[in-house]
């Protein structure tokens, strides 16, 4: 009898423990803010940034040409993320072929979306000196020409350095498309507004890496905070590497940096 | 002398002034209607546009959005050399698969020759722009000839797409073959 009593009281304790545990766990679920789905943050501390601008971080994007293998996974992720209409590219990968006579051939069939399956037919294989891939995307200029020319204030630069487009104000006059020195802008045939890469602003604000950075299998695309001296981008930009931006003479001061950028590309 | 020539009638001036004032009122009214209230709060743009951009739907997740439900794949994928390949590159965005914690559709699986096309996006040796040290390059169809298999074989008949060397290693262990490891 005593044994049974002991058993019951032991069970009671266990039961109460379980109920309490369940309640606490349940209430915790309510307390934890429902962030970007239920995926852990990739950029630590972004969920604390709740103001209109990102205050604590200064983002930079680095593309490493020496690493890119031209698989096009970035282009696939980008198309999936934004449902980019066929024939338009927010990001794309160019293939550079240089022959022994230093002629440069550049192509980008369907923006690299299908990857590069076949070599260029118009260049003889035995005359090729060098081949490499160059991913292109919005340069997020510190002095953006596109913002300057927009007549309706639809393209703007936030205080944290992102150049974005107000889809409700844009009248698709295409001034910005012409003004961009890097040709990253296009008129989206579905929304009938200007469109371009945003470095996945909506993902970054929720603590996720840009879609292309997230899928790159060889770490050719890096995204990080320059205020964090331990971050990979800070280290790369403060090392004696060959780092460059595209068309530095235009004076747009891009925040997109290239590692191993070649003379033929700049 | 001069004042004699001055007209006593100034209705033409009044008319112009009335028209200008009316135009200004209409113009300001239209402007007030057309320009959003929060325009110019932070700069020459609509302040709410930042929130609009922030509210864009996240369609690609991360690997962490797939792995909790696919633990076996997780174990296999991250033990192999394909561990840096993201789930969504081959399978598609998580938003097409899960909505509000419910499975809404199956993501399409690449099969047959499409698998081969997918593999060769990265591993095609003839595209000579790939750093050899980072990934293994395969020349087709020489690779199939070397391995003495039919030329219409697809890659996934020998290689598990998640852990490409898993079956190869298992087969070698079963057959007691150790060489070839360092070859190629």
Interface residues (C-beta under 8 A of the other chain):
Chain A: X36 X37 X38 X39 X40 X42 X52 X53 X66 X67 X69 X70 X71 X72 X73 X76 X77 X80 X81 X82 X83 X95 X114 X115 X116 X117 X118 X119 X128 X131 X132 X133 X153 X154 X155 X156 X157 X158 X159 X164 X165 X166 X167 X168 X169 X198 X201 X202 X203 X205 X206 X208 X209 X211 X214 X215 X217 X218 X219
Chain B: X36 X39 X42 X43 X44 X45 X46 X47 X49 X50 X51 X52 X53 X54 X55 X56 X57 X58 X59 X60 X61 X62 X64 X65 X84 X85 X86 X88 X89 X92 X93 X94 X96 X117 X120 X121 X122 X124 X126 X127 X128 X129 X130 X131 X134 X135
